[in-house]
Amino acid sequence: MDFQLSKEEQNFADEVRTWLEEHLVGDFADLRGRGGVGQEDIPVELQMAWEKELATGGWLGLGYPEELGGRQVSLFEQQLSTIANQRQAQKHIQRDRAESESLVAQLQQLQIKGRE
């Protein structure tokens, strides 16, 4: 059984990844990896603005027919979109973790110097 993505599927996954990278910036940067439930801490205005951004990009209703504003992609492609979003979020979580670890190391060095 071949588990490789077809060229079209890979292109779609790349399109999702690129679009997210280009649009999860500025006011939307804090929304990385925040899809799904449990968003009570995000201002409603920001959520609405993001939903409008997604709609403008054609990323809502992926399985809906094009005449209804969707992309009419397959269920598999819808899952590729979800996976691409999760991978993109993980990349930024790892970067943030590395930055945090660096700051902790710097603070520890300052504490050591302060004791000398």
C-alpha positions in Angstrom: 0.0 0.0 0.0 1.4 3.4 -1.0 1.1 6.1 1.8 2.7 8.8 -0.2 0.7 12.0 -0.9 -0.2 12.5 -4.6 1.2 15.6 -6.2 -2.2 17.3 -5.9 -2.4 16.4 -2.2 1.1 17.6 -1.5 0.4 20.9 -3.4 -2.8 21.4 -1.3 -0.9 20.7 2.0 1.8 23.2 0.9 -0.9 25.8 0.0 -2.5 25.4 3.5 0.9 25.7 5.2 2.0 28.7 3.2 -1.4 30.5 3.6 -1.3 30.0 7.4 2.3 31.2 7.6 1.5 34.4 5.6 -1.7 35.2 7.5 -1.1 34.2 11.2 0.9 37.4 11.7 0.2 40.7 13.4 -3.0 40.6 15.4 -3.5 37.0 14.4 -0.1 35.7 15.5 -1.4 34.6 19.0 -4.0 32.4 17.3 -1.4 29.9 16.0 -2.4 26.4 17.1 -5.6 27.7 18.7 -8.2 26.0 16.6 -11.1 24.1 18.1 -12.8 24.6 21.5 -11.5 26.4 24.6 -11.0 29.9 23.1 -12.8 31.8 25.8 -9.7 33.9 26.5 -9.5 35.2 22.9 -11.5 38.4 22.3 -14.7 37.8 20.2 -13.7 40.6 17.9 -10.4 38.9 17.1 -12.1 35.6 16.5 -14.6 37.2 14.2 -11.8 39.0 12.3 -9.9 35.7 11.9 -13.0 33.9 10.7 -13.4 36.7 8.1 -9.8 36.3 7.1 -10.3 32.5 6.7 -13.4 33.2 4.6 -11.6 35.7 2.4 -8.9 33.1 1.7 -11.5 30.4 1.0 -10.6 28.3 4.0 -14.0 27.9 5.6 -16.3 25.1 4.5 -13.6 23.2 2.7 -15.9 20.4 1.8 -18.8 22.7 0.7 -19.5 23.1 -3.0 -17.7 26.0 -4.6 -20.9 27.7 -5.5 -21.6 27.9 -1.7 -18.2 29.4 -1.0 -16.4 26.2 -0.3 -13.6 24.5 -2.1 -15.3 21.1 -2.4 -12.1 19.2 -1.4 -12.1 15.6 -0.3 -12.4 14.6 3.3 -8.7 13.5 3.1 -7.7 17.0 1.9 -9.7 18.5 4.8 -7.6 16.4 7.2 -4.5 17.5 5.4 -5.5 21.1 6.2 -5.9 20.2 9.9 -2.6 18.4 10.0 -0.8 21.3 8.2 -2.3 23.7 10.8 -1.1 21.5 13.7 2.4 21.1 12.3 2.6 24.8 11.8 1.6 25.4 15.4 4.1 22.8 16.7 6.9 24.6 14.8 6.1 27.8 16.6 5.7 26.1 20.0 9.1 24.6 19.6 10.6 28.0 18.7 8.9 29.6 21.7 10.2 26.8 24.0 13.7 27.3 22.7 13.5 31.0 23.3 12.1 30.4 26.8 14.9 28.0 27.6 17.5 30.5 26.4 15.9 33.2 28.7 16.0 30.9 31.7 19.6 30.1 31.1 20.4 33.8 30.9 18.5 34.5 34.1 20.4 31.7 35.8 23.7 33.2 34.7 22.7 36.6 36.1 21.7 34.9 39.4 25.1 33.2 39.6 26.9 36.5 38.9 24.8 38.3 41.4 25.9 35.8 44.2 29.6 36.3 43.4 
